[in-house]
């Protein structure tokens, strides 16, 4: 009898995928969470072969690390491949490992700028803007909107990955993913630039000149008004760059200090 995964098995994978980082470690990263997420499928497929079930658990405890929300398409693909393997298809362990290794990089490259670089700061800025008015809706906007998108991504990731199977590997390797990654990176940088201008405030009230105009109004020119006339937000921007160079300088100092034996 042909072994086949059911919708319930995929739902179980989806539920477990939400705890992917529940047992993160610095040796194999997300490997334990990935393996645990696939257990419902592996139990179903290899329930009549305990030794193969053990081997399947072992091979999915290999190193795995990608953007957490986009790990689910890989889970769906691997579940489909394990299903074919359990039904006699010539799919070796090296093939399964190769698919995972080949996908974790591209999906991390797509997911990080989309979710961490764009979606999270945009929703956080929106929620913070509402919260500044004194409304409790602000943090709820961020929490609810972000998690709804996360859950939908996990759900459709598992289902789409299982339906498409190994075809998804070719799609990830195509130009569409490269364009999506580049576009998301640019959008993320634009958002971060807008956040710097909006949330970083610097006031330089040093008076450069003061005079009374022909209408009898007092006109005061400060360092801040002069800089704003040249380029609004230039001081927050320069402070952001300064902080960035300070951080990079500390990294360089630590590396150089360790190299010469100054730091242990």
Order of alpha helices (4+ residues) and beta strands (2+ residues): alpha-alpha-alpha-alpha-alpha-alpha-alpha-alpha-alpha-beta-beta-alpha-alpha
